[in-house]
Amino acid sequence: MQAERALERAGRVEFTRESILADYRIAWQSRQASLIGRKEVLTGKAKFGIFGDGKEVAQLAMARAFRAGDIRAGYYRDQTFMFATGMSTIAEFFAQLYADTDVEHDPASGGRSMNAHFATRMIHPDGSWRALAEELHSSADVSPTGSQMPRLLGLAYASKLYRQLDELRAFPHFSHHGDEIAFGTIGNASAAEGMFWESVNAAGVLQAPMLLSIWDDGFGISVPNELQMCKGNISAILKGFQRDKGDCSGFDLYAVKGWDYPALCETYLNASQIVRMEHVPAIIHVVEVTQPQGHSTSGSHERYKSKERLQWEEEFDCIRKMREWIVAQGIATAAELDGFEEEDRKLVREIQRKAWAGYRTPIDRELVEFVSMAREIAGQSSRRERLETIISEIERVQAPFRRDFMRAAKNVLVATRDETSPAITRLSNWWQERERENTERYGSDLYSRTLHAAPAIEPVAAQYDDDAPVLNGFEILNACFDAALARYPNVIALGEDVGKLGDVNQGFAGLQEKYGELRVSDTGIRECTIIGQAIGMAMRGLRPIAEIQYLDYLLYALQIISDDLATVRWRSKGGQKAPVIIRTRGHRLEGIWHSGSPMAGIISLTRGAHFCVPRNMTQAAGFYNTLLESDDPAIVVEVLNGYRAKEALPSNIGTFRVPLGVPEVIRTGNDVTIVTYGACCRIAMEAAELLEEVGIDAEIIDVQTLLPFDAGHTIVESLKKTSRVVFLDEDVPGGASAYMMQKVLEEQRGYEWLDSEPRTLPAKEHRPAYGSDGDYWSKPNRESVFTIVYDLMHEAMPAKYPRF
């Protein structure tokens, strides 16, 4: 029904009396939702509220320009736009306000995002794509302001690719020849963010068809524009981006008042037509916007706005001005509008009540179940008085959360821990079942659970001809990428120096010439928007391989990877996906910012994306092949000093697949297990040869992926044999080595098989110094591996392995 309403709305640009009054009623209903929503928070029925009041009329105009196939990347002020397009409803708005976990009630996030964080269901439950070209959609919002901008760039750029690449005509369910616009919204204060400027610059260079609206109410919470940006006016700064006649880059810029309904409609319809037809970006600066309830329910705007400003906001409230215009134009009388307003006020209140009931019903049912079991237990227990107190306490709580009666249930079980009865057993089982349900309720869909989940992709062994050529590592990768571009017409490679140069290490050498500048593209030095560009592209059915030139530079994009890419499937509760492959290179080379291994930071901040750490380029190629068959995002870190290392070329270079979460034993041994990955594999192998001279037989395991990590407990099986373990890597102390230790010893219970204390051998706390000697004394080396292993054996058998 929602999709039908959206499609019915799409393309409606006629300004009839009925359509204008329908717009007014949507704006009025949206305002009532904001007012009631604030009260629901202040009375304790919801936790937090942030609303779009004051932006209603501008969003009506934007909705008139929105068409089937278009997509939004906005933020938490856009409720009226979502209602007007039919991409959200008032019932869904309230369900999200209450954190209703039923995805039928809150399809945007299933209770995971704060209110007004909008999204549509872009994929089916099995992970397959919906017909995006035939529907209206919103990418999933994030709270950090400005973070929608990099994704907006990619959503828009996808239209350019769909229009200009003939091979993408095979995907009509994603695009009608690139005629779609990516609509973005941002607040005036967030336009001071670096992500805004990086995205605007990139969009102007790429000529990506985006239509960006800046809602300008003059403040960023309490801070006025004068303290936010130069000249105190974003339009004044953006003038340098203005597209002149004959320009091949830049933006069309517009400014319009947020309370002027006819001017807004004219601006949005004209601007969107140019963006759609000419494929140029545009920015609409919507000024004189008000924010009647302040920033959020966390504070009051009366604390920082003058009386004069507050009076002006009342007089120039956009709904009030639209009402005045309707009456002045004879479209409706004041009495008619009064009637509509009263009718809609009651309608919104009734919707709110039903949403509250829909949220509470399953919770209250569980509460009744608990109280019933608790009373039965109390009637049979020697601790009846204590149990009756627990029951009365939970019954006094007005609208308790699930956590409240789960705590109470645990209190009952603790109080009766030395008693037995069928009722206690039922409560224990009930508690465990609720625990499983809620773990699923809030934890599902961090990674894909479809048949295309990366760990579920069937591995295919590399095959070699008898006369297999031995090539440089970069040539192995080049052959892999060549095969991928030929096999998958929707694979797009992008990054600094990836195109004409073929990347700094030649993995894409010659491929731009072969496949064209849009399939293998150079970008500017803009790590954040390289990833954002890839996210938006992936959300529209493309398969980007986005290169970050060095692992150290990934830090510039880490926020957008963490907050957006890695969480998109989870925060939409399986409603959206962005299977981006991030390619980078790291570990040993020369210099502070070209030798880093900040692995623990990446592991900690990117849960939701896979993390592959191959030891050579053949393994890397196998991971790329696997990931291109999957629907999960991932990061692949190639070994910097491996591009000139010699490797045999598999005959099935384009189809063999390395599994994720499966370590490989690259040297068998009986005395000690060395767990490592990436560049340290070679160092561990060299150390093993030296250890063999003193009679120590080391087993070396390459974990291959850090996320997921050793799904089959290969490492524990090794510990059962060796009883000793060293975790070796190039991260700082307590970094990825500690992560691996926790996985093996705690999660896999590897401590049960140890006869010696576990050891870690990471890099030093400082960054790697420049030069060969700087590297030697900054990171693990053959001698330090030998020393820590020998010391471990000495402690166990000092007579056999004396100190020397």
N, C-alpha and C positions, 0 to 999 in steps of 0.2 A: 504493500500500500504506500509506504514511504517513497519507494522508487517511482511509483506511478505518479504520485503528487509532484515529485521532483521533475520528471520528464514533462508533465503537463505544464509546469511553471517555466521550464527551459524554453527560451525563444519567445516568451511573451513580452513584447515591447510596446504593444498598443496601450495608449493612455486613455482608457475608458473610465467612466465614473466608477464602474464596478472594480476595476483593477486598482484605481487610486484608493478607494475606500478599503479594499482588501489589504493594500500596503499599510494604510493607517492602522488598521486593526491588528496586523501583525506587530507593528511597532508598539502599539498600546499593550498588547498581550505580553510582549517581551519585557516592557517596563514593569508590568505587574509581577512577572516572574522574578525580576530583580528585587523588587520591594518585598515580596513574600519570602524570597530566598534569604534575604538579609535577616528577616524576623526569625526564620527557622534556625539560623545560626545563633542569633542572640538568645533564643530560648533553649538552646542546647540540643536541638534535634539534629543539627548538622555541625560539623567540626569547623568549617571554614567556608567563606564565600567570596567570590570575586566575580564581578558582573560587567555587562556591556552597556549599562545605561549611559545615555548621552551620545551614543554612536548609532542609534537605531535608524535614523533617516538615511544617513550615508550608506548604511549597509543594505537598506532596501534598494537603493540605486545600484549598488554593486551586484545585488542578486539579480536584477533585471538583465545584466550583461552576461551572466553565467549561463553556460550552455552544456548540453550533454557532452561528456568527454573532458571537460575542464576539471581542474583539480585545485584545491586550496592548500596553502601552507601558511597558517596564521597563528593567532594566539588567543588568549582567554577573554578578549573583549568582543568576540564575533558572534554572540548568540543570536542576534536578530538576523544576521546573514544566514546562519544555519537554519533558523526557522523558516525564513523566506524562501530558501531554495528547497526545503523539504529534506535536507540532509540530516536534520535533527528535529526533535519535537520537544514541546514543553514537558511532556511526561518524562522523556529521557533526560532532560535538563535536571529535573528534580531527583530522578533516580540517581544520577551521578552526584548531586549535592549530598545525598544521604549515604553514598558509597555502597549502593546496591550492587551486589556481586553477580546478579543474574544478567548475562550478556543480552538477553532479550529485553531487559529493562534499560540497561546502560550499554548499548552496542559499541560505544566509543572505547570503553576501557574495562568493562566488567568490574567497576568499583575500584580500579587501581589508581586512577588519576583524580586529582582534585577537580572540583566542578569547573565547568566551562573549558575543559580540555577536550576538544572535539576531534572526532575521527569517524570514518565510515568503514564498513566491512568491505575490504578490497579483495579478499580471497575467501574461497569456500572453506568449510571445515577440513576438507582433505588437503588443503594447501594449494589447490588449483586456483587460477586467476578468475575473477569475475570479468564480465564484458565491460572493461573500463571505458571503452570508446562510446558505449551506449548509455552510460550512467553519469551521475554527478558524484564527485568524491572529494573527501578531505583527508589529507595525510594527518597522522596523529600528532597532536600538539605536545610541546614540551614546555615546562615552566621557565627555564632560564631564558630571559628575554634576549632576543636577537638570534637564538639558536634555530629558529625556523628559516632564517635567510639562506644558509648554505644549501639546505634541502630544496628550497624554492628554486634556486638556480638550476639544480639538476632536473626538477620536475618540468621546468620550462625548456631546458636544453633538449630534453627527450623529444619535444615536439619538433625541434629543428632536425634532429636525426630522422625522425619518422617521415618528415617531409622530403628530405634530401637524399636519403639512402634507399636505392631501389630494392635492395635485399630485404628491407624491413616491410615491404608491401605484403609480405607473407604473414604479417601479424595484425590483421585488421581489427581484432578484438581489443587491441591496445590503443589504436589511433586511426582517425580518418585522415591519412596523409598529412599528419602534423598540424591540423587546423585548431588544435586545442590550446588554450591559454592556461598558464599557472597563475592563479590569483594569490597574492601575498598580502598580509597585513602586519603592521608593526606600530608600536607606539612611538610618539615623538622622541621621548627620552632614550629609548633603546636604539634610536638612530645614531646615538653617540658611540655605540659598540663597534669594536673592530670588525666583528663578523658582518655587520651591516655594510661597511665600506668595502670590505673585501668582496662581498657578494655583488654589490652594485657595480663595482669596477669590472668584475668578471662577466656579469650579465651584459654590460655595455660592450665589452670586447667580443663576446660570443654572439651578441644579438639574439639572445634567448627571449622568446615571446612570453614575458612575464608582465603582469599588471599589478604593481605594488601600491598599496594604499597606506599612507601614514596618518593615523588618527592623532591629531595634535590638540591636546587640551591645555597646553601651556606648562605642564608640570611633569615631573617624573617622581611619583609619590608626592613628596613635599618640596622637591627641588625645582625651581623655575627654569624655563628654557635658557635664560641668560647665563645660568651656571652649568648648563648641559652641553652647549655647543657654541662655537664661534659665531658671532653675529646674532645669537639667540634665535635663529630662524633656519630651519633645515633647507628651505627652498633657496635661500641666499647662497648656501654652500653648494647646493646641487647644480647651480647654474652652469658650472663647467662641464657637466655631463649632458647638457642640452644638445639634442641632435639638430643640426642645421640642415638646410636643403642640400642634398648631394652628399651628406655625410654617410659613411658606411658603418659608423659606430656611434654609440651614445644613446640617450634616452629622449623620449618625449616627456615633457614635464607639464603638469597641470596643478593649479591651486583652486580650491573651491570651498565655500563655507559649509560647515557641517549641518546647518539648519535650513539650507536653501534647497528644498526638495526638487523643484524643476531644474535648477542649475546642476544639481548632483546627477540627476538622471541623464541629462544631456551630456555631461562630461563623461560619465561612465560608458554610455552607449557609443559615443564617438571614439573615445580612447580605445575601448575594447575592439571596435571594428578595425582600427588601424593596426593594433597589435596582432589581431588574428590574420589580417590579410597580408600585411607587409613583414610580419615576423620581426618586429622591433620591440624592445622593452619600453615600458612607460611607468611613470610614478605619478600618483595623484596625491597631492598634499592636501588633506582635509583639515582646514583650520577652523577656529572659533567653535571647537568641540567642547562640550561640557562633560563633567563626571559627577552627577548629582549625589551619589553616595560615597564619594571619595574612592581611594584606591581599592580597598577591600574591607572586610569586616574586622580587620585587625586594628583599624584606627579611624579617626574622623578627620575629614578635610577642613572642618572649621578651625582646626588648630593651626593651619598654615595658610589659609586663604583669607584675604581681607574681606571686610563687609561689602565693599564695593564690588569685588570679584564675585562674591556669593550672590549679590543682587543681580549682577549681569548674567550669571549662569541661570538664574531663575527666569529672567526675561527672555533669554535666548536659548532656552531649552528647545531642542530640535523638535520634539513632539508638539510642544506648545506652538511653535512657529508653523509647523505643518498644519496643525488644526486651524490656525488663523488664516493660512493660505487657502485651505479647502473652503472655509466659510466665505472668504472674500471672493473666491472664484465662483461661488454659487454651486459648488459640487455637492455640498450637503449643508444643512442648517446646524446651528449649534445644538439645537434640541435633538436632532438625529444623532449627532456625535455623542451627546450625553447618553443616549440610549445604548449606542454601541459600547461605549466605555463601561457602563454599568453591567451590561450583559457579559462583556469580556472579563471584567473583574471577577464575576462569579464563576465564569468558565475556568479561569486560571486557578482560582482557589479550589475548585472541584478537582481539577487535574492534579494539583498538589496533594490533596487528601488521598486520592487514589494511588498516587506514587508512593506516599508514605505507607499506606496499607499494603501495597505490593512489596515494599521493602520489609515491613515488620512481620508479615504473616508467617514466612518460614522460620524466622528467628523466634517468634512467640510460640510456634509449634514445638520447637526444640526446647524452649524454656519449660513448657508444660510437661514435656516428656521427662526432663530432669527433675522437676519438683515432684512429680508423681513417684519416680523411683526413689528419690531421697526420702519422701514421707514413708514409703514402705520400709526402707532400711531403718528409719528412725523408730518405727513402731516395733521393731524386733531387736534394737540395739541397746546395750547397756549404757551407751553414751547419748541417749535420746535428747537430753537437754542441750548438749553441744550441737547436735544435728538440727534440732528445731531452731536454734539461733542462726545457723547457717542458712536455713530455708527462709526464715523471716527476713534476714538481711537482703537476700536476693529478691524477695518479693516486694521489698520497699523501694527498690531501684526503679525509677521511672524509665521505661524504654531501655532496658539493659542491652548491652552488646553481647555478642556470643562469648567474648572473652570473660565477661562477668560470670556467666553461669558455668563456663569451663573452669574458672578458678574455684567457684563454689563446689563443683563436682569433685575437683581434686581435694578440696578441704574435707569433703565427706569421706573420700577414699583414704585419706591420711588418718582421719579420726577413727576409722574402722579397720585399720590395717591388720589388727590381730583377731579380727572376727571373720567368720565365713557364713555366707548365705547365698541362695540363688539371686536375691535382689542385688547384693553387692557385686556379684559376678556380672549381672546384667548392666549395672552402672559402669563397671570397669570396661566392659566391651563397648558400651555406648560411648564412653569417653574416648576410647581408642579410635572408634569409627569416626567420631566428630573430628578428631585430630587429623586423621587421614583426609577427610573431606576438606578441611580448612587449609591443609598444606597444599592440596590440589587447587583450591579456590584462589589462593593468593600466589602460588608458586608455579603454576603451569605455564607452558609456552615460552619459557626462557629461550629454549632452542626448539627447532622444528620437531614435531612428532609425526610427520608424514612419512610416506615411503621414500621421500627425497631428503630426509634428514641426513646430514653428512656422515655420521657414524654408521648409518644403515646402507650406504652405498657399497655394493659388492666390490671387493678388491679384485684387481686383475694384475697378475704378475708381469713384470717386464720380461720381454723375450729378446733374445739376441741371436743374430745370425753368426755362423762360424767366422765370417770375415767382417764382423761388425766394426765400423770405423771408430777409432778413438779420437775424440774431439775435445776441444776446450769446453769447460763447463758452460760458458755463455752460449756456445753453439748448441748444446743440448737444449737449453731453454728456448733458444731461437726456433729450433725445430718444433718444440712443444707449442709455442705461441702461434707459429705458422699453422700448425694443424688445427689449433683451437679456432682461429679466425676463419679458417676454411670450413670447419665443421659446424660452427654456430654463427649464423648470420647476425645474431643480436649481441655478440661479444664486441665490446668497445674498450680499447686500451687508451688510457690517458694519464698524463703526468708530465713533470718537468723533463724536458729533453727526450721524451719517449718517442716522438714522431720522427723528425728529420734525422736526428742523430741516432735513433734506435736505442735510446737510454744510455746512461754514462758507462754501462758495462756491456752494451751491445746485445742485450737479450731480444730487442725488437729491431735489430739492424735489418734494413731493407724491407720491413713489413709495411711501413707507411707507403712506400712506393708501390708495393704490391696491392694493398687493400684500400688505399686512399686516406686522405687527411682526416676524415671523420671517423674512420674505424681505428686509426692509430694516431692519436692527437697529442700535440704539444700543449702545455698549459703554462701559465705564468707561475712565479714562485708564490704559491698561495695554498699551503697544505690544508688549511681548514676547509676551503671551498673545493679543493680537489675531492676531498671525501664527501662534502655535502653534495657536490655535483653527481658523484657516484650514487649516493643514497637516493636522490630524486630519480635518477635514471633507472635504478634497480626497482623502485616502487612503481615504475611504469613498464615493466616487463623486459628491460634490457639487462645485459649481464656485464657490467663494467669491471674491468681490472684496473684499479686505481693505484698508481705508483707514487709512493713517498720515497724520495731519493735515498735518504739514509734513515736508519732506525731512530737516530737522535732527533730527527726532524718530525717524527711522528708525534712528538710532544705538542707541536703546534696544532695538531688536529685531534689530540686526545680527548678534549672536551666534547667535541661533536661526535666522535666515535662512541664515547661512553654514554652521553646523555641521549643521543638520538639513535645511531646505528645499532648499538648492542641491545637497546631496550625496545625497539619498535615492535617486535613480535610480542614481547611480554606485556608492554603497556597497552597494547590493543587487544590483549587476551586472544591472540591468534587470529586477529582480524586483518593484519597487515604484515608484510615482510619486505626486506630489502637485502637480497643476497649479493652483497658487494664483496668482491675479493680485493683485499688491500695487499699490494706487493711492496716489499721494502727489503733492505739489506742492512746487516749490522755485524756486530762483534768486531773482531780484530782488523785493524788497518793501521792508520797513523793519526794521532791527534785527538784532542778531547772530544770534539763533536763529530767524529767519524769512526769512533771505536766503541760507542756505547752499547750497553746491554741492559736497558732499564726494564727488565722483564717483569719483575714483581709488580711495578706500577701498572704495566699494561695488563697483566693477569688480573689484578685486583679491580681495575676500572672498566674492563671490557667483557665482563661475564654476559653472555648472550651472543658473543662472537667466538668462533673457534680460533685457536692460536697454534700455528704449525711452525716448527723449528727444524727444518731438514738439515742434514749434515752435508749434503752435496746437491748438485743441480739435477741429478736424475731423480732423487727423492722429491725435490721441489716440483719437478714436472709432474710426477705422480700425484702430488697433492693438488696441483692446479686442475688436473684431469678429474679428480674426485670432486673437487669443489664446484666445478662447472656442471656436474650432474646433480648437485645438491641445491637446496633452497635456504641455506644458512649463510650468514656473513662470516668472513674469516680473514685473518691476517697471516701472511706467509713471510717469514724472515729468512732471506737467503744469506748464505755465508759470504761475507765480503771478499775473503781471500780465496774463494773457490772458483772464480770465473775463469782462471787460467789453468786450473787443475784438470788433468786429463781423465776423461770418463768415456766408457763405451756407449754408443748410441743404441738404445733399444729399437728393435724393428717396429714395435707398436708404440712409438713415442707419443702418438696422439690419443691413445686409448687405454694404456695401462694405468692402473689406479692404485695409489697407496692408501691404506685404510687409516682413519683417524682413531686415536686412542689405543693404538697397538704398538708397543715398543718393539724394538728389534735387538736381539742379542748379537752384537757384532764381533764379540770375542768370548769364547767359553772359558771358564776357569773354575777353580774349586776353593780358593782361599779368601777372596774378598770380591764384593760386587761394587763396581763403580757405575753410578747412575749419572748420565750426562746427556747433552744434546748439542746440535749445531757444531760450531768450530771446535768445541772442546773434545769432540769425539776423536779427532786426529791426535790431539795432545794426549788423551787417555791411552790411545793405542801405542803411541811412542813410549809413554811411561810404562806400559805393560811389558814392552820388550826389555826395558831396563830392570823392571822388577823380576822378570823371569831369570835374569842373570844371578839373582840372589835367592832363587828358589820360591818366589811368590807367584802364584798362578791367579791372575786377576780376570774376573768376568766383567765385560763392559756392555752396558745396556744403553742404547740410544732411545730415549723416550719418544722422540719424533714429534709428538704434539704435547703441549702443556695444557691446552683446553681442547678436547678432553684428555685426561691423564690416565694412562694404563688401565683401561676398562676391564681387562682380563686378568689383572694382578700378576703379570709376568714377573715383576720385580720381586714380589714375595716368594714366588717359586724359586728364584735365584737365591734369596736369603735362606731358604730352607737347606740349601746346599752349602753356602759359604759362611753363614752366621755373622757376617761383617759387611758393613756398607759405608761407602763414601759418596756424598752427593757433590758433584762437581759442576760449576758453571761460571759465567763471567759477570753475573749480577753482583750487587753489593752484598756484604754480609747480612744475613737475615732476609734476603730477597727470595729469588726463585729457588735457591737451594733449600731454604726453610720451607717453602711451599711444597717442594717435592718430598721433603722429610715428613711433613704432616700427612701428606697423601699416603705415603707408604707405611709409616709407623703407626699412625692413628687410624686412618680410614681402613687400611688394609690389614691392620693388626700385625704389621711386620715386626714389632718389638718382641713378639713371642718367640721369634727365631734367632734373636741376636745373642751372641756370646760376648760381644764387645760394644762399647758405647758407639753410637752412630756419629759420623763426622761429616762436616761440610767443608768444602774448599771453594769459596767464591773468590771474586776479585777483591781488591782493597776498597776501603771506604771512599777514597778519592777517585776522581775521574782518571781515565787512562792518559798518562803523559805522552808527549810526542816522541817519536823515534823508537828504534828497536829496543834500546835499553829501557826506555820509559814504559813500553809495552811489557817487557819482561818482568819488571818490578811492580807493575800495576795489576796484572792478571795472572791467573794460574799458568804454570808452565810444566814442562816434563819433569823438572827436578822437584817442584813443589808437590806434584802428584806423587812422585816416588816417595818423598819424605813423609807425607801424611799417611800413606799406606804402610810404609815400613814401620813407622812409629806405632801404628795400630797393631801390627803383627808382633812388634817387640813387646808391647804391653801384654799380649796374650801368651807369647812364647819367648821370653827374654833370652833363654839359653840358645835357642835356635836362631834368633835374630838379634844379636847384640848390637848395642849402639856403636857407631863408628863415626 
